[in-house]
Amino acid sequence: MAQDQTPASVAKAATQTSAAPLNGLILLGTFGADKRPNALVRTSRGEVVQLKIGDRIGASPIIAIETGRLAYARNGRTTWLTQPAN
């Protein structure tokens, strides 16, 4: 195989269908200490933003961040955003 060719297994892994919808919010991950957790979220515009409790997604405040999930208040209800499965 020439050096500039991508192995078939790598090409297949790189072109798999996403497990997450591309037109909404996607939780990429959570990190940080229990008292100051953070989350990385990809917005529907494709921007990646780092969020903490008290930040907002649009008008919705972030009310909780736990391992693999984030909660925000929307229309008086709690909505959980979970990290997509691999």
C-alpha positions as CSV (number, residue, x, y, z in Angstrom):
1,M,0.0,0.0,0.0
2,A,1.3,3.5,-0.9
3,Q,2.0,5.8,2.0
4,D,-0.7,8.2,1.0
5,Q,-3.5,5.7,0.9
6,T,-5.8,5.2,3.9
7,P,-6.3,1.6,5.1
8,A,-9.8,0.3,4.5
9,S,-10.5,-0.2,8.2
10,V,-9.6,3.4,9.0
11,A,-11.8,4.7,6.1
12,K,-14.7,2.6,7.2
13,A,-14.4,3.8,10.8
14,A,-14.1,7.4,9.7
15,T,-17.2,7.3,7.6
16,Q,-19.7,5.6,9.9
17,T,-23.1,7.1,10.2
18,S,-23.5,9.3,13.3
19,A,-25.4,7.9,16.3
20,A,-26.5,11.4,17.0
21,P,-28.8,13.7,15.0
22,L,-26.9,16.5,13.4
23,N,-29.7,19.1,13.6
24,G,-29.9,19.5,17.3
25,L,-27.8,19.7,20.5
26,I,-25.3,16.9,21.1
27,L,-23.5,16.4,24.4
28,L,-19.9,15.6,23.5
29,G,-18.8,15.0,27.0
30,T,-18.7,16.0,30.7
31,F,-15.7,16.7,32.8
32,G,-14.4,18.5,35.9
33,A,-14.7,18.2,39.6
34,D,-18.0,17.2,41.2
35,K,-18.4,20.7,42.6
36,R,-17.7,22.4,39.3
37,P,-18.7,20.1,36.5
38,N,-18.5,21.2,32.8
39,A,-19.9,19.9,29.6
40,L,-19.0,20.2,25.9
41,V,-22.0,20.6,23.7
42,R,-22.2,20.9,19.9
43,T,-25.0,23.2,18.9
44,S,-27.3,22.9,15.9
45,R,-25.1,25.5,14.2
46,G,-22.1,23.2,14.6
47,E,-20.4,25.3,17.3
48,V,-18.8,23.5,20.2
49,V,-19.3,25.3,23.5
50,Q,-18.2,24.6,27.0
51,L,-21.0,25.0,29.6
52,K,-21.2,25.0,33.4
53,I,-24.2,25.0,35.7
54,G,-26.0,28.4,35.4
55,D,-24.9,29.0,31.8
56,R,-27.7,29.0,29.2
57,I,-28.5,27.1,26.0
58,G,-30.6,29.8,24.3
59,A,-33.0,30.9,27.0
60,S,-32.7,27.6,28.9
61,P,-30.5,27.5,32.0
62,I,-28.2,24.6,32.7
63,I,-29.4,23.2,36.0
64,A,-27.3,20.0,36.4
65,I,-24.3,18.3,34.9
66,E,-23.5,14.6,35.7
67,T,-21.3,12.1,34.1
68,G,-22.5,11.6,30.6
69,R,-25.6,13.9,30.9
70,L,-26.7,17.5,31.3
71,A,-30.0,18.9,32.4
72,Y,-31.6,22.2,31.4
73,A,-34.9,23.9,32.3
74,R,-37.2,24.3,29.3
75,N,-40.8,25.5,29.5
76,G,-41.0,24.8,33.2
77,R,-39.7,21.2,32.7
78,T,-36.3,19.6,33.1
79,T,-34.9,18.2,29.9
80,W,-31.9,15.8,30.0
81,L,-29.4,15.7,27.2
82,T,-27.3,12.5,27.2
83,Q,-24.1,11.6,25.5
84,P,-24.6,9.4,22.4
85,A,-23.6,5.8,22.7
86,N,-20.5,4.7,20.7
